[in-house]
Amino acid sequence: QVQFVESGGGLVQPGGSLRLSCAASGFRFPNYAMNWFRQAPGKGREWVATVTTSSLNRNYQDSVKGRFTISRDNAKNTVCLQMNSLKPEDTAVYYCKATSITAWGQGTQVTVSS
């Protein structure tokens, strides 16, 4: 059974940092590109970042470029999202997902507010 467990969210002031983690299981993690998505209140879910299987390529939504960094550890079946210089508009529930696998985790809430 495919499973994603996201953690690391919380309340942070504008300009602060958070590091999100996702533990994946139930599939051959090293064989799949991994993604982070987010869903803000009242909005649809949107893609944030992707890391390829061997971490050679990483892609980001324009609004987070230079502030967020996606990384993965294939030995531990984990993917992380380092978020710096956070803005109120980054407030959302954040989810990790494997490309081509339809399952979702429960997500982790990130709130950026003073």
WOLIN-V769803 format. One record per backbone hydrogen bond with DSSP energy under -1.0 kcal/mol. CO is the residue of the C=O (numbers start at 1). NH is the residue of the N-H. E is the energy in kcal/mol with one decimal. If there is no record, write none. Layout:
CO;NH;E
CO;NH;E
//
This chain:
3;25;-2.0
5;23;-2.3
7;21;-2.5
10;111;-2.8
12;113;-2.1
13;16;-2.3
16;86;-2.3
18;83;-3.2
20;81;-2.3
21;7;-2.4
22;79;-1.8
23;5;-2.0
25;3;-2.4
27;29;-1.8
28;31;-2.1
29;32;-1.9
33;99;-2.5
34;51;-2.7
35;97;-2.1
36;48;-2.9
36;49;-1.6
37;95;-2.6
38;46;-3.3
39;93;-2.3
40;43;-2.2
46;38;-2.6
48;61;-2.7
49;36;-2.4
50;59;-2.2
51;34;-2.4
52;55;-1.5
57;52;-2.4
59;50;-2.3
61;64;-1.8
64;67;-2.2
64;68;-2.3
67;84;-2.0
69;82;-3.0
71;80;-2.9
73;78;-1.7
77;24;-2.7
78;73;-2.7
79;22;-1.6
80;71;-2.0
81;20;-2.7
82;69;-2.3
83;18;-2.2
86;15;-3.3
87;90;-2.3
88;91;-1.8
92;110;-2.8
93;39;-2.2
94;108;-1.9
95;37;-3.1
97;35;-2.7
98;101;-1.9
108;94;-2.8
110;92;-2.0
111;12;-2.7
//
